[in-house]
Each structure stands twice: as C-alpha cells, then as structure tokens.
Amino acid sequence: MNMPSHVLSYVRGLERFPAYVYDLPGLRSHAEAVCSALKSPQAADGPELYYAAKANPDAPLLRVLAPFVDGVEVSSGGELVHVRQVLPDARLAFGGPGKTDEELRLALDLGVHRLHVESPHELRRLASLDRPAEILLRANLPVATSGAALSMSGPFGMDEDALETCAELLTGHPRLRLRGVHAHLASGLDAPAMLGLASRILGWAVPWLRDVCGITDPEVNLGGGMGVDYTAPDRLFDWKDYAAGLAALAPPGVRLRIEPGRAVTAYHGWYVTDVLDVKTTHGHTYVVLRGGTHHLRTPVTKGHDQPFVPLPSGGAQEPTQRATLVGQLCTPKDVFARDVPVPSLQPGDVVAFAMAGAYAWNISHHDFLMHPKPEFHYLDH
C-alpha cells in the first residue's frame, strides 16, 4: 500500500522506535468527506454522526473530528471525563453495559446528551437518583447478520421482555424522558449489509416506540459497525450509498443517529518500528521487530496480517522473499503478519504498519514484559 508523502518524509526522519505517527490532515480530509456524504442533498436530512471514542480517544484526533461530528459516544466514566475535558461543548452519548452508580451520577453531572440504558436494573438505579435524564433503551434484537466480523449480542442491550419492563418502569418516573432506542447489532459490514440491518431495526423500533411507548417522533441510534477491510486498505466504506439508503428508509419524523469509530480513524495512524533481527528457522524466515502486538493488538485480535510498508535502507521495496513479521514478546502469538512477501530486510531497516489509527494502542496490553512504550507523533501539516 502507499504511504502519503508527508507521512513518509516524517517517518524517514524518526530517530527512535517504535512510534505511532498520526496523519491529522488525512483524518481531517476523511472526516470532511464522511460528513459531506451524510449531509449531501441526496441524503436529505442525513443521520446525526457521533464518533465512538473507544476506537481512539487521543485528544488531537478528537479536536480534528469535532467540526465534522454532531457528538461523541463514550462507554465509561473515564472516557466521559476525558472527552468532556478535551471537547467541553460536545454533545455526548453514554453507553455500554455495567455502568456503576458513580458513572450514572457522573453522566448527569457532566450533562450527557443521551444516556443509553442497558437493563431494567440500570434503569431502576438511574431512576433512584431522581434527576432529569434523556435516555435511549438499548435493544438486543434476534437478528442474524451474515458476514459480520462481530455480533453484538449476549450482554449488550435487552430483549423485548426486558424492554417492555423498562417501558412500564418509565411510566412511574416522569423525570426520565425516553427519546428512542439504540440498536448496534453487528460490526464489519459493507453499506448494503448495513442498510439491510437498518431496515430491520427501523421496522421493529418505530412501531414499538409508537404502540408501546407513545413516541411518534423517535430517535433511533443504529450504532456503528461500518466495515474496514485490512486486506484492501484502499477499499473504503461507501458513505454516499449508505447515506442515500438511510434517507430512503427513514420514516417521517424519525431522527437517525450513527456511531462509527474504526471506519473514521483507522486509516490515519501508523505504527512505525525497526528491524532488530532476521533469522531463518526450519526453512521459515522471521523478521524480528522492536515492540510488538502489546503496542498494536489489532492483527492478533482480528486474526489478520496487518498491512505495512517496508522501508529498507537500500531503498528497494520489491519483494524478494516471504517472511513472518514478529515482535519482541515471549509468545508465538506476537505476530504482525504471517508468511508475507517482503524485500530483503536487515537490522536497522524500518517497517511502518498502516491502519493503526483505531483499536490499536488503546486496546493493547502495554505493560506485558515491561518493554518501553512507543513515542507519539501528530502530523498537522
């Protein structure tokens, strides 16, 4: 894959490894394109766009995204405090299972825009605080989605029996205002599959909210899950088709909201490191890199080869052999890419892993073996 010239120039000047390098101009351009697609004339009154901070909550990235999003979705008290500090005026939605009483109070103290309720017990605890709150009920619908990288079932949200219980509880707590439902059911889908899922969610949610809860102008949060293809970095989610499809699906008076994370930031982060050793064992070549998957957990988590750009000191980048790229950890699972074509790499050469802007450093087991942490660089020119 190709590395933007300004990123390549910066990476070639690095003196210490590993390092995360974030391409803020690239992120800004991508966010603007996503926003324009969602708010285009073809999409009519497009969905509200909230960024899922769990994908990457770094402050410089949040500040770049702020002009292009309608709000930020957070999933813990820590994220809530962090995002509120970085973006004091941002609208926030607070979701996720297992919220503590302290987190519920914090959400109300910091003025979250929407609170996503995950269970009747959580609703009762929120009601016991006796304070106003604008809420969505998170639905766990029995919808099978083929091709999904991840199905958000199990502990996430509620089935119809639990939702009915919440509807009954709300009649006795007028300070809790039900606005609609949240239904993030799957991740890793292309635009047609996402639209099919949205159609099924809306087909259930709008009648249920009207008939059971008396809400005729509901909000329906469709969550995130827009696919990111690590095998084809240049193949982006089709935001224009998705937005046009949502405009055709949305009934009058229904406010749609989406919460992408990975599909917004993944493409604009690089994990850059250097070669420590190259060795052949039982006929297989291993390139041992400084750092490892304790810094970049993504390839192990998703079971793929992380796309990369080799930068050998000799300059030649044409593949001459096959090798497995590994880190320094004392586990055979510390693999970035397995049996992939590479040029002739030597100790001191540099390898830059692409698509490291989401679910990378922030979900990695940083302190395993206590190796030094990477440096962080944010390019803004």
N, C-alpha and C positions, 0 to 999 in steps of 0.2 A: 504494500500500500504506500501511498505518498504522504510525506510529511510537509506541512506548509513551510514555505521558505523561511519565514521569520522564526518559526519554531526550530527548524533545522539549524539556522545560524546561531541561535541561542544555545541549543544543545551542544553544538561543536565547541562552544566556549566554556562549558562546565568543567570545573576542576575537581569536584567532589561528587561521589556517587554512594548510594543511589540518590535519585532526586525525582520528585514529582514536578512536572512542568505543565502549567495550565495555560491554555490559549484563550485568553479573555476576549480578544477581538473575534475569534472564531465562534466562541459561545454567544457573543452579542449578536453576530450576524444570524446564527442559527435560531436564537430565541426570537429575533425580529421576524424571521421567515415563518416560524410556527405561529406567532401571534397574528401575522398578516393573513395566513391561511384560515385561521379560526374566525377572524373578523372580516373576511372578504365579503363582497356583495353576494357571491354565490352561496355563501353560508348563512346569509341573512343575519339574524340575531344569534351569533355563534355562542358556543358554551363559554362559561367562565373558566379561566385557566388558573389553576393553583399548582404551584411547584411542590412536589413531595420532597421535603428537606432531607429525608432519610437517605436519598440517593447520594447526596453530597452537600453537607451543610456549611462548607467553608465560607467565611464571611465575604471574601472578594467575589465569589461566584454568586452569592445571594444578592450582592449590590448590583452586579451586572444584570441579573434577571429581573430585578424589581420593576423597572419601567415597562416590562413586557408581560407581567403576570397580574392577575386580579387578586392573588393572595398566596399564602404558603400553607401547606399541610404539615403538621408536626405530629409526632407519635410518642412523645414522652415529655415529662416536665423539664428535662434537660434541654431538649430541642426547643421547647416553648420559650424558656428563658433566653436561650442563645439567639433565636430568631428575633424575638422582641427587642433584644439589645442591638442587634445589627440593623434591623428594619423597624424602628419604633412605631411607624404608622401603618404597617402592613396588616391586612386582614388575615386572620389565622383561623384555620380549622384544626381541631384537636381530635385525633382518632387513635385507634389501637386498643387491643384487649388489655385487661388487667390494670386499668387506671387506679391509682391509690386515692384515698381521701385527700391527701395532701395535693396531689396533682389536680383533682377536681376543683379544690379551692383556688389553687394557683391559676387555673384556666379562667375562673371567674374574676380573680383579682387583676389579671392581665388583659381582660377584655377580649377573649377569643370571639371570633365572629360566629362560628358554628362549633358545637360540641357533638361528636359522633358517639352515640350511646350504643354499647356493645351487648348489654344484657339487662333483664329486669332488675337484677341485684344492683347493677351500676346505676340504673335509673332511680331506684329507691334511695341509694346513697346520695345521689345528686339532689333529689327532692328534699332530703333531710337537711341540706344546707340552707333551704328556704331563701334562695336568691334567684333572681331572674336569669334565665338561660335560653338561648336559641339552639334547638337541637335537631339532629337528624338521627333516625334509627337505622342502624346498620343491618342489612338483610343478608342472610346466608341462604340463597335460593338453590334448589336442587336442579341446577343447570349444568349439564356436561358440555365441556368445550374441547373439541378435538384440536390437537396441535398446540395446546397451551404449554408454555415452559413451566408454569406453576399455577396450581389451582388453589385459590384462597378459601378453602373450606375449613372443616374442623372447628377450632376455637374462635374463628372470626365471624362476628355478627350473629344473627338469630334466625331460627326457622319461623314459620308462620305462627306456631303456637306461642312462642315467646314474644313475637311482635304483637300478637293480639293481647297478651298480658300487659305489654307496655302501653298499648292504646287505652286499655282500661285504667291503668295507673294514672295516666296523664289527665284523665277527667277530674281527678281529685287534687291536681296540682297546677292551678292556673298560671303560676309564675314560670312554669316550664312551657315554652312555646314550641310545639312541633312544627317544623318547616317542611320536612320531607324525609326521604330515605337516602342512604348511602349503600351502594352495591358494587364493590370491587371484587369480582369473582375469579378473574384469571389474568395471567401476565404472559407476555411474549407473543402477542398476536399481531397479525397484519391488519390493515384497515378494513377489508371486507369482513374478517372474523370479528373484529371489534364492533363493527356495525351490527352484525348478526346478534352479538351478545347484548348490545344496547337495545335492540328491538325487543328482545325477550324481557329485559329488565323493565323497560317502559310499559310493555304490555301487561306486566303484573303490577308495577308500582302505582301507576296513575289511577287505575280503578280501585286498588286497595286503599290508597290515601283518600280518595273521594268517598267511597262507600263506607269504610270503617272509621276513618278519622275526620271526615267532613272537610277535607282540604281540597279546594278546587284550583288553587294556584301554587302547586307544589314545587319544591326543588328536588331534583334527582341528581345525586352525585354518582357518576359512572365509574369513578376511580381512575386508575392508570392502567398500566399493562401494555402500552404500545411497544411493539416488538423492536428489538435491537439485534441485528444479525452479526455476530462476531466472526462468522466465516466470510462475510461480504461487507466490509466496513463502509463501502460507498452506497450500499442499498439502504436508504432511509425510509422510515415510516411515511406513508402518503398522507400528510396532514390535510391537503386540499380535498381529496376524495372523502376523507373521514369527516371533515367539517361539513361538506355539502351533504353527505349522507345523514349526519345528525340533524341538519336543518330540515331535511325531508321527513325524518322520523318524529321529531318533537311535536307533540300536540300543542295547540294554542294555550298560552298561559303557563306552560311548564318551563321552569328555569333549569337548564342543564349545567353541570359542572364536571370538569375532569381534573385528574391529579397526576400527570406524568412526572416521572423523575429521571429514570435511566435514559429515556429517549431524548431528554433535553441536554444532559451534561456529559454523557458517556464519551462522546466523540472529541471532547476538547481537553482531555487530560492525558498525559504521557508519563509512564514510569520508566525512567532512564537509568541504566546501570552499566557496569563494565565487566568484562570477562576476567575471571581470576585464574581459570584453568581450562584446558581442553584435553580430554583423555578418551581413549578407546578401551572398552571392556567387553570381552566376548564378542568382538566384532561390531559393537554399537558405540557411536561417538556421543559424548556428553560435553556440553558447554556449561561450565560452572560459573554462575554469575554472582556478583556481590548482591546481598539482600536475599529476597525470596518471596514466597507466597504468604509469609507473615506480614509483608508490606502490600502485596497485591493478591488478594484471596480469590479474585474473580474466576480465573481459569480452573482452580480446584473446585470451587463451589458449583460452577455450571458445567464442569466436565468438558471443557473445550480447549483448543490451542489459542492462546492469546495472540492476536495479530501483532506484528512487530516490524521494525525497520532496523536492519543491521547496518552499523556504521564502522566498517573495518578501517584501520589506519591506512591501509594501502589504497583505499578508495573503491576498489572493485566490489560491487554488490551482487554480481551474478552468482546464483547458487552453484556450488561445485561438489557438495556432499549433502548427506542427511544427518541430522543430529537432534538430540533432545536437549532442550534448554532448561536447566535446573538452577535452584538457589543453594543457599548455604545450610539449610536446615537438616537435621539428623532424622529425616523421614523420606522414604521413597515417594511420598505424595507431593513433595516440594517440586512440582513440575509446572513450568510456564507453557511449554509447547513440546509435543512428543513426536519424534521422528519426522522433522520438517526440513525442507530444503534450506540450506544456509550457504553463504560464501565461506571461504577459508578464514575462520576467526582465530585470533591469537590473544593471549593475555594482554590486557590493556585496551582492546577494542571495545566499542560501545554498542549496546543494543537498546533501542527505545521501543517500549511496548505501548501500543496505541489503545484507544478506547478505555482508558483508565480514569475517566472523569466521573464515574458513578459506581457505587458499591465496590470500591477498591480499597483505598487506605482506611476509610471509616468503618469497614466491617472486618478488617484483618486483625489477626491475633498478634499485635505489635510486640509484645514482650516475650514471646516464646524464644528461648535461648539468649535473650537479652542482647541481641545484635544492635548496633547503632541504628537510630531511626533515620529515615531519609530527610533531605532538605526539601523545602517547598519554594517554588518559584511561580510567580503570577505575571505573565507577559501581558502588557496592556498597550502595546504599540506595534 
